Amino acid sequence: MADATEVLTGVTSHIYVVVFGIAITIAIIRFRYHQIAHILKWLVISLFSYVLVAFFVSPDWRQVAHDTLIPSVPSSKEEWETLVAILGTTISPYLFFWQSAQEVEEEEAMGRRLLVEREGATRKELADRRLDVGVGTFLSNVVMFFIILTTSATLHTHGLTVISSSKEAAEALRPLAGNFAAAIYAVGIVAAGFLAIPTLAGSAAYAFAEVLDWSRGLDAKLYQAQAFYAAIGGSVLCGIALDFLNVNPITALFWTAIINGVLAPFLLVGVLLTARDKTIMVGQPSSTLSQVVVALTALIMFAAAIGMMVV
């Protein structure tokens, strides 16, 4: 985010790293859940800036359609690593913590504060959740597709395969796609950061809270969930520290995605076993179709991780 803002303003990114980190942490603590959810929903629109940039670079759409519908099997270790990383960003372990926590937050926002009030779900509630998750998943993959497409049609086509920061990516796009496309890309990164950081830091805090039985929730005041908010602040502080330690953010993100891709199938197995247990699910186990999809997804992710390790 800071690198992208430096592209737009010319001011050193180190200042923006601190400003963004502090501002986001204060916003998470200050705003209540329904306010945060409302802000994040509007920020999602910013992701379509990546779709807009893709049309500015004018790729060979016939080749795009061919390679999309008839993908090739990875043949090198780097390609397998990239596949695992893509799977790791698509089905990340943090999503399991974030999604389940937000379901609880949604019900608490409706006034269902007690556990007994949240037990069970009506057909309409299940249908709403299925629509919510389905549409969100589809749109996120559409955005990811256009990010990959834009990268391929610009940076990769011109031999720029080693990028160490979002600033480099934006500056590299400028001569290839024009100033307007580079500016849109930079704005998209900033907005996406405001969307992603609360989700990522919040997921870590929810995970710790589940394990350590902390008071938690974005609706809670600071004094009501001190450890929960400390975990969020600590996560953001680590991100700030990485910048001043000159850690390559692109490399860090890439290897984090690979770790996610290796860990996620194990969690999917846990989700599958839990979702099909009638006792745990209080008589509302996951559908057979959902169980099959989860099982196949886990197998594919296991296969990709094994392929990465043996090639």
N, C-alpha and C positions, 0 to 999 in steps of 0.2 A: 504493500500500500504506500509506504513511504517513498520507495523508488519511483513508483508511478507518479506520485505527487511532485517529486523532484523534476520529472520530465515536464510536467505542466507549469511549474512555477520557477524552476531553477534554483530553489533553496535546498541546501543539503538534506539528504534523507534522514540523517541521524536525529535531527530536531523532530521531524514528523513521526519517527518511530516512537519517541517518548510521548508526544502529544496524542497520537492515536491510541497508544496503550492505556494512558491515563483516562482519556475521554471514554473509551469503550468500557473500561472497568467501572468507572463512576456511573455510566448509563445503566449497566447491568444491575448495579446495587440500588440505584435510585428509582428506576422504573419498575412497575409491577408486571406480572406475567402477561396480562392481556395487552399492555402497552408495547412490550417487547415483541410479542407475536405480531401485532399490527404493523410495527415498523419493519420487521423482517419480511412480512408478506409484500410490502411495497418495494422493498429493496430487491426482491426477486426479479422485478422488471428489468433491473440494470443488467442482469445476466444476458439479456437478448442483445446487448451491445456486441457481444461476440458473434452472434448470428449476422448482425449488420456488417461487421468487418469482413466476414467471409465473402459477402457479395461484392465488396469493394475490390477484392483481389482477383476476381474473375477466374476461378479455377476451371479446369476442363471437366465440365459436368458429366459428360459421357464416361470419362475415366473414373470419376468419383462414383457414379452409379455402379459401374462394373466392379470396382474394388470393394464397395460396400456390400453388394449382394453376393460376391464371390471372393470372400477373404482368403488369404494365403496362410498356411501353417508356419509358425515361427521356425526359423532354421538355425539361429545362432543364440548364444547365451544372452546377448543384449536384447534380442527380440523377445525371448521368453521372460526376461526381467521386466520389459516394458508391458507385456501382457499381464503379468502378475500385478504390476503397479496399477494398471488400468482397472483390473478387477478389485484391487484394494481400495481405490478411490470411489468405485461404484458401490461396493458392498462393504463399507468400512465398519469395523467393530463398534466405533463410537455411535453409529446410527442406532444400534440396538438399545444403548443406554438412553440416547436422546429421545428417540421415538416413544419408548415406553414411559419415560419421565414426563413427556409432554402430554400423553394421554391422561396421566394422573393430574397434571396441572390444569388441563382443560376441564376435567370433572370438578376439581376443587374450585375453579373459577365459576362453575355453575352452582356452587353452594354445597356440593357433596364432600364435606370435610371428613366424615367418618368412613372407615374402610367398609363397613357393612353397607353404606349408602352407594358405594362404587362397585359392589359385587354384581356380576352378571352384566349382560348388554342386550338391548333390544335389537330386532332385525334392522331397524332403521339406523341405529348407532353403528352396527357392524357395516352396513352398506355405505354409510357416510365415511367411515374410516377407510374402507376399501377404495372408495373413490378418491379420497384425499391422498392416500399413499400411492395409488396407481397413477394419478395425474402428475403428482410431484415427481415420481420416479421417471415417468416418460419424459417430462419436460427437462429434467436434469440431464438425461441422456441425450436429448436433442442439443442442448447447450454444449455438452462435452463433445458431441460429434462435430459441431461447427468450430470448436476450439482446435480439435485435431486437424480438421480440414484447413483452417486458416494457417496453422503452423506448417502443414505440409506444403501448401501452395506458395508460401512466402519464404520462411526461414530455411526449411529443408531443401526446397527447390534451388535455392541460391547457396547451398553448401554450409549454411549456418546451423550446425548441429550441436554446438556447445554454447549454451547460454547460462550465465551464472546469476542473473538477476532479472526481475521484471523490467527494470530500466533498460537493460541491454535488449530485451525483446521489443520493447516499445521503440527504442532508437533504431533497431534493425528494421522494424516495420516501416518507419518513416520514408526511406528512399524506395521501398518496394511497393507500398500501398498508399503512400501520400500522408500528409500532415493530419488530415481529418481522421483517417483510419487509425493512425497512431494515437491521436488524442482520445478517440472513442475507446480504444483498447485500454488506455491509462485510466480513464474514468471508470471503466468497467471493473478494473482491478480494485480500485479504491472502494467502490460500492460492494463488490463481492467480498472484500475483506470485512466490511462492516456486517455483512451477512454471515460470514463463516466464523469469525473469531468468537462471538458469543456462543455459537453452536459448539465449536470445538472445546473451548474452555469450560463451557457449561457441562458438556458430556463428561469431561474428566472429573468435574466436581460431583456430578451425579453418581459416577462409578465409585469414587471414594466414599461418598455418603452411603451408598448401598452396602458396601463391604464393612464400613466402620460404624454403621448405624447412626449417622449424624442427622441432625435436623436439617432439612433441605427444602428447596423450592424458590423459584424466582418471585413468588408472591410474599415470601418471608422478609421481614425487616432484617437489617444487618445484625442487630443484637439477638435476633431469634435463630440465626443460622450462621454464626461467625465462622465456623470451620468450613462450611460450604462455600461461603464467599471468599474465604482465605485461599481455598483451592483455585477458584477462578482467578483471583488476583495473582496468585503464584504462577499460574500457567501463562498469563499475559506477561508477567515479569521475566519469566524464562525466555519468552519470545523476544523481548527487548534486549535481554542479555546476549542472545545469540547474534544479534545484529552487531553489537559492539565487540563481540569476540571474532568478528569477521568470518563467521560460518557461512558457507555458500548456501543460501536459502533454497535454491532449485535442487541441489543435491540432497539437502536435508529432506525436502518434501518428497523427492523421488524415492529415497530409501525408506522413509516413513510409510509411503504407499505400498512398497514391497512387503514391509513387516505386516501391514494391515492385510495384504493379500494372503499372507501365510497364516495369520491368526484367525481370520474371518471364517474359514470353513469349519474350524473346530467349534466356534461359537454357533455357527449355523446348525451343527449337529445337536448342540445343547438346546437351541431354539426348537428344533424339530421334535426332540424327545419330550420337551415340555409342552409344546403345542398339541401333541396327540394324546397327552395324558388327561383322561376325563376327570380325574380327581383334582389335579392341579388347576385345570381349566374350568372347574366347577360346572361340569356337564356341558361345556361349550368348546369342544376340541376344534382344532383347525380342520378345514375341509380336506378331503382326499386330494383334490387338485393342488391345493396349496402345499400339502406335504410332499407331493411328487415334485413340484417345482423347486422347493427348498432342497430336497435330497439331490436332485440333478445339479442344482447350482453348487452345492457343496462338493459333489464329485468333480465337477469341472474345475473348481478352484483348487482342489487337491491335486488334480492332474496337472494344472498349470504350474503349481508350486514344485511338484516333482520334476516336471520337464525343465524348469529353471535350474534345479540342483544337479541334474544328471547330464545336461548337455555340456 
